[in-house]
Amino acid sequence: MQKHILLAITGLSPQVVTETLYAIHQQQLEWPTEIRLITTLTGKNQARLGLLIPPEGKSLNRLQQLCADYNRPVPTFTEAHIAIVPNAEGQEVDDARSNADQESLADFIVSQVAQLANDDECQIHASLAGGRKTMTFYLGYAMTLFARPQDRLSHVLVDAQFEGLRDFYYPTPATCVINGRDPNTNLDAADAKVRSGR
């Protein structure tokens, strides 16, 4: 069976993963069999809490819930699928500030894409929606070098009123009340629109 891998850069907003999955579902593209993230130490913790741990009072995590809501199989995704960028000394970091750290970060992202693209049984869907701009630039650059005809590069945009909200992960098929930016305002996640560009 061919692997369909969603490869994403994430930072403090792991929601880009579920938003991208929602866009893939809406466009009837190949559904990922596996998810891989490239992030920082803090980003890994946010992805773990946001995607792998069920919210309080819930039995499913947000990734499982999205798949249940839209009748899709849950892609393989564990903490082992989260790669943390290294600094110039090879240590996992929260940020890459120096030129040497930036070079290490670039090499790491490029090597991750090259490794996946070297597998003929793997199709890559790379998302540029999250993380630091430098990291997404390097992911896009790596895809221009190594992507094959079956691979895809995309970006998602969310309605402004939902963008960056900690409780918004994807447009739900039924009413789901979440907190808005104003503490006195509620929103319905079902009303959100997610648009994907390629």
Phi, psi and omega in degrees: 000135179287140177273135175244107188254125169272116179250122184224148169267130176231155176237245181273359183236086178294352179302336180300333179292309181290326176296319179293318177299319178300315180296321177299316178298312183298324182271000180057040176276173177302125181282132182297140172267345184208149176240135174230136180242148170240125187202193177255179177302313178295320179298323178297317180295320178295320178294320179298311182292322185277333187243332187255340181255127177297141174300158181305130179084000181249153178264340181250145171283173187293328177293313178297321181294317177302314182294323176293318181298325186246016174054051178239150176290146180283120177296152175295124180200118177225178176301332180293344180269008180251112180264133181257130182293143179262160171270189184297336179268003179084009180270142177295137188231164171267337181204153177241106187258317185280165177299321179295320178296319179297320178295320178296317178301313180298314180300320182295312181296316180298319181292325177298315179293317180300319180297315179294318182291342179281351180264111182294342180268010186239132172249131184255131167244104183264130181253129179262019191278342187231178176080181179292149182302322180296322180292318179291327176300314181294325176295314178298319178298314180298322179293326177294332180280319193243346184298143178254173183304329182279351182273163185217146176237129183218171178216145177242147176237137181245146175313140185305322183290342179257341185297129176080001178286132185293336181264357180263123179241331178185161175291122182276154180285342178229166181308131177216107185280128177230162178286137173273188179294318176282126182304339181265006183244130173254151176232160175254115182301335179294340181274351185290152175240133176241125180246142182243135175245154181234000000 
